[in-house]
């Protein structure tokens, strides 16, 4: 190898140091999975933890829901039913990794990238916490018909970054299903 080629390779390697590597094998995030997070983000933005806990518990236990008191509660219950339909049903959970994933309000997910291999899709998502004040602001905006489904919740809430998580999805029975356990990466 000539000195010139060697120096050129060294310069190119150095120039790309610290830059994001091209992610070989990255896959486009399936629309069903994108819709799951959009619905979950919206539910998390317009609900409080106690009300969402009650709805999730009743839905999981098969208890009949009380008639929603408002358009917002009706919206939350319908979106939660849809979001919960993506969960793997017969999955053992680890201690401490219970149903809190759906119960925590104010957590927003920003999808980063994913990789698919056969019937498994692994997704990297940044998680953010919406402040209690912003959570109540979003609830008020929704109640006043000033918050729409297609609004950018991230821009409206100014959330705080928490961590990056890895979520695993499995294509089973002709649909994507999410494992309940997420891997949390600290930065």
FENCORWO-V669626 format. One record per residue. SS is DSSP state (~ for helix, > for strand, _ for the rest). Layout:
BEGIN
ss=[SS/SS]
END
This chain:
BEGIN
ss=[_/_/~/~/~/~/~/~/~/~/~/~/~/~/~/~/_/_/_/_/_/_/_/_/_/>/>/_/_/_/~/~/~/~/~/~/~/~/~/~/~/~/~/~/~/_/_/_/~/~/~/~/~/~/~/~/~/~/~/~/~/_/_/_/_/_/_/_/_/_/~/~/~/~/~/~/~/~/~/~/~/~/~/~/_/_/>/_/_/_/_/_/_/_/_/_/_/_/_/~/~/~/~/_/_/_/>/>/>/>/>/>/>/>/>/>/>/_/_/>/>/>/>/>/>/>/>/>/>/_/_/~/~/~/~/~/~/~/~/~/~/~/~/_/_/_/_/_/_/_/_/_/~/~/~/~/~/_/_/>/>/>/>/>/>/>/>/>/>/>/>/>/_/_/>/>/>/>/_/_/_/_/>/>/>/_/_]
END
